[in-house]
């Protein structure tokens, strides 16, 4: 079945993306491949070991859980030691140049493990290798990489792995340039027992001028609501306490479906499920963050009191050049409405410093917006040109040193605000979810509904439980707390 949706491409020309549903027959063929590979691995003298190394966003983490799930079905066990791995899968990111350099640097280091263990297989996948120029770089500079596949081939991983393991000539490169495909039913090996990633959609239709995501992730395609709700029920039944809804732009959920369901509807449906758990989500685009969304957040007690709403710049000319679809004033009004309903809502955001042509005066608009809105936390990045995006060809008269000075100044402003906001929580009591162990013995980590990181002392047996805790200290990035209830309660 094909779905068609009209969007506006990066140059303003309307296009009709074609999104295909992967058939059950195609998925059955992949399951048959997994069974064959598992049979071959079972006949080996020792169970083969795989290492999945992940870079980038939560969506990549979720994709890696599917990669691990398929590998488990194919008879692999797992290791985090590259030297002992029989198979290494590197799931890459392309959102900024630094992410690509990190991945390539670590892939370069794998030449030593391959030399020591010639039978080792190395696989690169994900957003970085969906780009043609990066595939060419790998072909020319990393001859020991055996298999490369892009984001559109995730569900075909068993087939590609079997081809790689069988006798063949040359290396395998697969990266179809398509608008996207929907698929369900891949096995998942989750990384933890408290938080569960739950993808609700993939792709992006926004074409922000600096962003490579629409080119490497394809067009927006929503999962069927019944599939999402069934997975949410399963996760809650399995004991997960944090259901994290994922999408490149979750606020666009359902626009390509026929039933009228939207993201606010989805939040209500999951909120109505029995059990004590947090519902978190990201990422939201300001132009699609509606009053209906904020109304729903305020009405749903399990939905986090936190929204990550990237504004990117406080200057309207820069926002137009970025193709963001809103102004600074529109953004301010959305934040004001959300805070009128949820005075305690935590607000975090992304901002790009040094977008091509951004002047000192335009940067000051960003500083003013930060000072006025007082974000709980900012994720601040220097502009990173992405090949093939419109912004990469814009004139840029400012030096890296000038941009770094702006970056450092904004960081100082936000650190001061974060320190002040965090200190205001000392003395308050919050319901927290203890989600892991800390860096030292006896230390635990937790999150409040506001997604604030909290450190406290306690037994590892408390991980995965909700507790009441009093905030006793703070710094710019985290809070410290003491439990109010007894561990045995």
C-alpha positions in Angstrom: 0.0 0.0 0.0 1.4 3.5 -0.9 0.8 6.7 1.0 1.2 10.1 -0.7 1.6 13.4 1.2 2.3 16.8 -0.2 5.1 18.8 1.3 7.2 21.8 0.3 10.8 21.0 -0.7 13.8 23.0 0.3 13.5 25.3 -2.8 9.7 25.8 -2.4 8.7 23.3 -5.1 5.8 21.0 -4.0 6.7 17.3 -4.2 4.8 14.1 -3.5 6.9 11.7 -1.5 6.2 8.0 -2.1 6.3 6.0 1.1 6.1 2.2 0.7 5.0 -0.4 3.3 7.4 -3.3 3.5 5.3 -6.4 2.9 4.9 -9.3 5.3 6.4 -11.5 2.6 9.6 -9.4 2.5 9.9 -9.5 6.3 9.3 -13.2 6.3 12.2 -13.6 3.9 14.4 -11.7 6.4 13.3 -13.9 9.2 14.2 -16.9 7.1 17.7 -15.4 6.6 18.1 -14.9 10.3 17.2 -18.6 10.9 19.8 -19.7 8.4 22.5 -17.6 9.8 21.6 -18.7 13.3 21.9 -22.4 12.2 25.3 -21.7 10.7 26.5 -19.9 13.9 25.2 -22.7 16.1 27.5 -25.1 14.2 30.6 -23.1 15.0 33.0 -24.2 17.7 32.3 -21.0 19.7 29.4 -18.6 19.7 30.3 -15.5 17.6 30.5 -12.2 19.4 29.2 -8.9 18.1 29.8 -5.3 19.1 27.3 -2.5 18.1 28.9 0.9 18.5 26.3 3.8 18.3 26.8 7.5 17.6 24.2 10.3 17.6 20.6 10.7 18.7 18.1 8.6 20.5 16.7 7.4 17.1 20.1 5.9 16.4 20.0 4.2 19.8 16.6 2.8 18.9 17.9 1.6 15.6 20.9 -0.1 17.3 18.4 -2.0 19.6 16.9 -3.4 16.4 20.4 -4.3 15.0 21.2 -6.1 18.3 17.8 -7.8 18.2 18.4 -9.2 14.7 22.0 -10.2 15.7 20.6 -12.1 18.7 18.2 -13.9 16.5 21.1 -14.8 14.2 23.0 -16.5 17.1 25.3 -13.7 18.2 26.3 -12.9 21.7 27.6 -9.4 22.6 30.8 -7.8 23.8 32.0 -4.3 24.2 35.6 -5.2 23.5 36.4 -4.6 19.8 39.5 -6.9 19.9 37.4 -9.9 20.8 34.4 -9.2 18.5 33.9 -11.3 15.4 31.5 -8.7 14.0 31.6 -4.9 14.6 28.7 -2.8 13.6 29.2 1.0 13.7 25.9 3.0 13.6 26.8 6.5 12.5 25.5 10.0 12.8 25.6 12.9 10.2 24.0 15.8 12.0 27.3 17.6 12.6 30.8 17.2 11.3 32.1 16.4 14.8 29.9 13.3 14.9 31.3 12.1 11.6 34.9 12.7 12.6 34.4 10.8 15.8 33.0 7.8 14.0 35.6 7.8 11.2 38.4 8.2 13.8 37.2 5.2 15.7 36.7 3.2 12.5 40.3 4.1 11.6 41.4 2.6 14.9 39.7 -0.7 14.0 42.3 -1.3 11.3 44.5 -2.6 14.2 41.9 -5.1 15.4 41.3 -6.3 11.9 45.0 -6.8 11.4 45.3 -8.8 14.6 42.1 -10.7 13.7 41.8 -10.9 9.9 38.5 -12.9 10.0 36.8 -10.0 11.9 34.0 -8.3 9.9 33.4 -4.6 10.1 30.1 -3.0 9.2 29.2 0.7 8.9 25.5 1.8 8.8 23.3 4.8 9.6 23.0 8.4 8.6 26.6 9.2 7.7 26.8 6.5 5.1 23.5 7.4 3.6 25.5 10.3 2.0 27.2 9.4 -1.3 30.3 11.5 -0.6 30.8 9.6 2.7 30.4 6.3 1.0 33.1 7.3 -1.5 35.3 8.3 1.3 34.9 4.9 3.0 35.5 3.1 -0.3 38.8 5.0 -0.8 40.1 5.4 2.7 38.9 2.4 4.7 39.5 -0.7 2.6 39.0 -3.1 5.6 35.3 -2.2 6.0 33.3 -5.1 4.7 29.7 -3.9 4.5 28.2 -0.4 4.3 24.4 0.2 4.3 22.3 3.3 4.7 19.2 4.1 6.8 16.8 2.7 4.3 18.3 -0.8 4.6 17.8 -1.4 8.3 15.1 -4.0 7.8 17.4 -5.7 5.2 20.3 -6.2 7.6 20.0 -10.0 7.8 20.1 -10.3 4.0 23.1 -8.0 3.7 24.9 -9.7 6.6 24.4 -13.1 5.0 25.7 -11.8 1.7 28.8 -10.5 3.5 29.4 -13.8 5.3 29.1 -15.9 2.2 31.9 -16.1 -0.3 31.7 -13.1 -2.6 33.9 -10.6 -4.5 34.5 -7.1 -3.3 32.8 -5.2 -0.6 29.1 -4.5 -0.2 27.6 -1.0 -0.4 23.8 -0.5 -0.2 22.1 2.8 0.2 18.9 3.3 -1.8 17.8 6.9 -2.3 14.1 6.6 -1.6 11.6 8.7 0.3 11.2 6.0 2.9 9.5 2.7 4.0 7.4 1.6 6.8 8.1 -1.7 8.5 7.1 -3.5 11.7 8.0 -6.6 13.6 11.8 -6.4 13.8 13.3 -8.1 16.9 14.6 -5.6 19.6 17.3 -6.1 22.1 16.8 -3.2 24.6 19.8 -1.6 26.3 18.2 -1.1 29.7 15.3 -2.2 31.9 13.9 1.2 33.0 13.8 3.4 29.9 12.3 2.2 26.6 12.7 4.0 23.3 9.4 3.9 21.4 9.7 5.3 17.8 6.4 6.7 16.6 7.6 8.1 13.2 10.7 8.5 11.1 11.9 11.1 8.6 11.4 14.8 8.3 9.6 17.2 5.9 10.9 20.5 7.2 14.1 21.0 5.2 15.7 23.4 7.5 18.5 24.9 5.4 21.3 23.7 7.6 20.0 20.2 8.3 20.9 16.9 6.6 18.2 14.8 8.3 15.6 14.9 5.5 18.3 13.8 3.1 19.5 10.8 5.2 16.2 9.9 7.0 13.7 10.5 4.2 10.2 11.9 4.4 7.9 11.8 7.4 6.2 8.5 7.9 4.1 7.7 10.9 3.7 4.3 12.4 0.1 3.0 12.7 -1.4 4.0 16.0 -2.5 0.5 16.8 1.1 -0.7 16.5 2.4 2.1 18.8 -0.2 1.5 21.4 0.4 -2.3 21.4 4.1 -1.7 21.9 3.5 0.8 24.7 1.2 -1.7 26.5 3.9 -4.4 26.1 6.6 -2.2 27.4 4.5 -1.2 30.5 3.6 -4.8 31.0 7.3 -5.7 30.9 8.0 -3.2 33.7 9.5 -0.2 31.9 8.9 3.0 33.8 9.9 5.6 31.2 8.2 5.4 27.8 10.2 7.6 25.5 8.4 8.5 22.2 10.8 9.2 19.4 10.6 11.0 16.1 12.5 13.6 14.1 9.4 15.8 14.7 6.9 14.1 16.9 4.4 17.0 16.6 3.9 16.0 12.9 2.7 12.5 13.9 -0.3 11.3 12.0 -0.4 13.8 9.2 0.4 11.1 6.6 -2.3 8.8 8.0 -6.0 8.6 7.2 -7.5 8.2 10.7 -7.2 11.8 12.1 -5.0 10.7 15.0 -2.3 13.3 16.0 0.4 13.4 18.6 -1.8 14.9 21.3 -4.2 12.0 20.8 -1.4 9.6 21.1 -0.2 11.1 24.4 -3.7 10.8 25.8 -4.1 7.2 24.8 -0.8 6.1 26.4 -1.5 8.3 29.5 -4.7 6.3 30.1 -2.9 3.0 30.3 -2.6 1.5 33.8 0.6 1.8 35.8 3.0 4.3 37.2 5.4 5.5 34.5 6.7 8.7 32.8 5.9 9.5 29.2 8.7 11.5 27.6 9.2 12.6 24.0 11.5 14.4 21.5 12.0 16.2 19.3 9.4 18.9 18.9 9.5 21.6 16.2 8.2 25.0 17.4 6.1 25.7 14.3 4.2 22.5 15.0 3.9 22.8 18.8 0.3 23.7 19.1 -1.9 24.9 22.0 -3.6 21.4 21.7 -0.3 19.8 22.5 0.3 22.0 25.6 -3.3 21.5 26.7 -2.8 17.8 26.5 0.5 17.8 28.4 -1.1 19.8 31.2 -4.1 17.4 31.4 -2.0 14.2 31.4 -0.4 13.4 34.7 2.1 10.8 33.3 3.4 13.1 30.6 6.6 14.8 31.6 6.6 18.5 32.7 9.4 19.1 30.2 9.5 20.1 26.6 12.6 20.3 24.4 11.7 23.0 21.9 14.7 24.0 19.7 14.6 27.7 18.7 18.0 27.7 16.9 18.2 31.5 16.7 16.5 34.5 18.3 16.8 36.6 15.1 14.0 36.6 12.5 16.2 37.1 9.4 18.4 34.2 10.5 15.3 32.1 11.2 14.0 32.8 7.7 17.4 31.8 6.2 17.2 28.6 8.3 13.7 27.9 6.9 12.4 27.4 10.4 8.8 28.6 9.8 8.4 30.9 12.8 9.6 34.1 14.3 11.1 34.9 17.7 7.8 36.5 18.8 5.8 33.4 17.8 8.3 31.2 19.8 7.9 33.5 22.8 4.1 33.3 22.7 4.2 29.5 22.5 6.5 29.3 25.6 4.2 31.8 27.4 1.1 29.7 26.7 2.9 26.5 27.8 4.0 28.2 31.1 0.5 29.6 31.7 -0.8 26.0 31.8 2.2 24.4 33.5 4.1 27.1 35.5 6.7 24.5 36.6 7.4 23.1 33.1 11.1 22.7 32.3 12.2 24.2 29.0 15.3 23.1 27.1 16.4 24.0 23.6 19.0 23.8 20.9 20.7 26.8 19.4 23.2 27.2 16.5 25.9 29.9 16.9 27.5 31.2 13.8 25.0 30.4 11.1 26.4 31.7 7.8 26.1 35.5 7.7 24.9 35.9 11.3 26.0 39.3 12.5 27.0 40.4 16.0 23.7 42.2 16.3 21.7 39.2 15.2 23.5 37.1 17.7 22.5 39.6 20.4 18.9 38.8 19.6 19.6 35.2 20.5 21.2 36.3 23.8 18.2 38.4 24.6 15.8 35.5 23.9 17.9 33.3 26.3 17.9 36.0 29.0 14.2 36.6 28.7 12.9 33.0 28.5 15.5 31.5 30.9 15.8 28.0 29.7 16.6 25.2 32.1 19.3 24.0 29.8 20.6 24.8 26.3 22.4 22.5 23.9 24.6 24.9 22.1 26.4 24.2 18.8 28.7 26.0 16.4 27.3 25.9 12.9 28.6 22.8 11.1 28.2 22.9 7.2 26.5 19.8 5.8 27.2 18.8 2.2 24.1 19.2 0.0 22.2 21.5 2.3 21.3 25.1 1.1 23.1 26.8 4.0 26.4 25.1 3.1 26.6 27.4 0.0 25.8 30.7 1.8 28.5 33.3 2.1 30.0 33.5 5.5 32.4 36.4 6.3 32.9 35.6 10.0 35.9 33.6 11.3 35.8 30.5 13.5 37.4 32.6 16.2 34.7 35.2 16.1 32.0 32.5 16.3 33.8 30.8 19.2 33.7 34.1 21.2 30.0 34.3 20.7 29.6 30.6 21.6 31.6 31.1 24.9 29.6 34.2 25.8 26.2 32.4 25.3 27.5 29.4 27.3 28.4 31.8 30.2 24.9 33.4 30.1 23.1 30.0 30.1 25.4 28.5 32.8 24.4 31.4 35.1 20.7 30.9 34.4 20.9 27.2 34.8 22.7 27.6 38.2 20.0 30.0 39.4 17.1 27.8 38.2 18.6 24.7 39.7 19.2 26.3 43.1 15.5 27.2 43.3 14.6 23.5 43.6 16.5 23.0 46.8 14.1 22.2 49.6 11.4 20.9 47.2 10.1 17.3 47.3 9.6 15.5 43.9 8.4 12.1 42.8 11.4 10.7 41.0 12.2 7.7 39.0 15.5 6.0 40.0 16.9 5.0 36.6 20.5 3.8 37.3 23.7 3.6 39.3 26.1 6.5 39.6 29.8 6.8 39.0 30.7 5.7 42.6 29.5 2.9 44.9 26.3 3.6 46.6 25.3 6.5 44.3 22.2 6.3 42.2 20.8 8.5 39.4 17.2 9.6 38.9 15.0 11.9 37.0 12.0 14.0 38.0 9.0 14.6 35.8 10.8 17.7 34.6 13.7 15.5 33.3 16.2 16.9 35.8 19.1 14.7 36.6 19.3 13.9 40.3 22.0 12.1 42.3 21.2 10.4 45.6 22.5 7.6 47.8 20.8 4.2 48.0 20.8 0.6 47.2 21.0 -0.6 43.6 17.8 -2.6 44.3 15.9 0.8 44.1 16.7 1.1 40.3 13.4 1.1 38.4 11.3 2.4 41.3 9.5 5.6 41.9 10.3 7.4 45.2 9.7 10.7 46.9 12.9 12.7 47.4 13.8 16.0 48.9 16.3 18.2 46.9 19.3 19.0 49.1 21.8 20.6 46.6 22.3 21.7 43.1 24.8 22.7 40.4 24.3 23.9 36.8 23.6 20.4 35.4 22.2 18.2 38.3 20.5 18.1 41.6 21.3 16.1 44.7 18.5 14.6 46.9 17.7 12.4 49.8 14.9 9.8 49.9 11.9 10.7 51.9 10.4 7.2 52.1 12.1 4.1 53.4 13.7 1.7 51.0 11.4 -1.1 52.0 8.2 0.8 51.5 
